[in-house]
Amino acid sequence: MANLQQFRLLFVALLGCYSSAESYQEDWSTTRINEEPEFLTPIENMTIPIGREAILSCTVNNLGRYKVAWVRAEDQTILSLHTKVVTHNSRISVTHDNLRTWHLRIKQLKETDRGCYMCQINTSQMKIQKGCLDVYVPPDIINDDTSGDLSVSEGENATLWCKATGHPEPRIAWRREDGQPILIRRPGREANRVETYNGSSLFFWRLDRKQMGAYLCIASNDVPPAVSKRIALNVNFAPLIKVPNQLLGAPLNTDVQLECYVEAFPNTINYWIKNRAEMLINGSKYTIREERSGYKVFMWLVIRSFSPSDIGTYNCVSTNSLGRVEGTLRLYEIKVGPEGVNDHISVVGGLAEPARGHRTRNSENSSSSTCTKFYIIPVVTCIFLYAISR
């Protein structure tokens, strides 16, 4: 009987020990679960320009005996294990703030660094957090896939095109280098003028000389700097001459200016001839000058001290590889009164105006004075006023 009682007491004691042990194991397991590592904040996605440094941060709480690793998500390449870098890429490093944050640093970013990166904790069921890196690349014009300088005959069609690389994909815009608007024509539509044309191709329908010039292809994608390429569009056409005044009269001993206006491309050779025989040369008798602006040329011939031998026909001649053209001007003498009485007058374009010089003698005649007071006055009127005053 005593032995049975002792057995019962021993069983109760063992049961109590088992219950206590089971309770302790449950408490210990709960504590372990609560103390497993956890990510405190998500990894921030980043957008960084090429060539800069990117820093991805992973913050872990309750790391304990576990380790943190950085892995490239695309190809599962292990970059670092805890504080040790295991990749052979010298641009990659890892730092730890001695608390709970691990930083993956990638210097001198390249396009190949674009992608997602994982921060992993080696728990029994691996914990993973992912952040993505986008590498922005400024635009760069592809010269091999962009048109160069172009020469087209007037009236033909032409297209300028421009391609560029970059991330994000660049936008292409066109402007004229001289700041003038771009003239856009389409079949059956009115011509349209725009300051900027957007698109990789700039099409010209039936080109004319006004569309000739330098155009800028500008590539931009909000990643500085934007880039541009200059493309010259040349429109070839034979010379055209305009003569503002074909018949000119002048008193003797005055300076007379003859003018011609030329449009042509390619550039022209320009000169003056007299009576279709003598080519005039710049010197004391003749002053020859020209001014070029794009496809336009202004030609001037000044005849010094006009004399009877200067009366005749003058031609301004312009020639290029596409043709030759000439303008004709006829110069005659205007008789305004006895020699030495009239003011020094030069005649340009059939109109009289004061010459660049001095009077030969002051005139007491009021109508003669009237001729010189006005900068522009018809020759016939001036002669008539002088005649009636006599």
Salt bridges, closest charged atoms under 4 A:
GLU53 OE2 - ARG105 NH1 3.57
GLU74 OE1 - ARG72 NH2 3.02
ASP97 OD1 - HIS96 NE2 3.89
GLU111 OE1 - ARG114 NH2 3.77
ASP113 OD2 - ARG91 NH1 2.81
ASP134 OD1 - ARG114 NE 3.08
ASP134 OD1 - HIS167 NE2 2.96
ASP145 OD2 - LYS163 NZ 3.75
GLU154 OE1 - ARG209 NH2 2.95
GLU177 OE2 - ARG230 NE 2.99
ASP178 OD2 - ARG176 NH2 2.96
ASP208 OD2 - ARG185 NH2 2.53
ASP222 OD1 - ARG171 NH2 3.22
ASP255 OD2 - ARG304 NH1 3.25
GLU263 OE1 - ARG209 NH1 2.82
GLU290 OE2 - ARG292 NH2 3.37
ASP310 OD2 - LYS285 NZ 2.78
GLU326 OE2 - ARG276 NH1 2.45
GLU326 OE1 - ARG324 NH1 3.28
GLU333 OE2 - LYS335 NZ 3.22
ASP343 OD1 - ARG359 NE 3.68
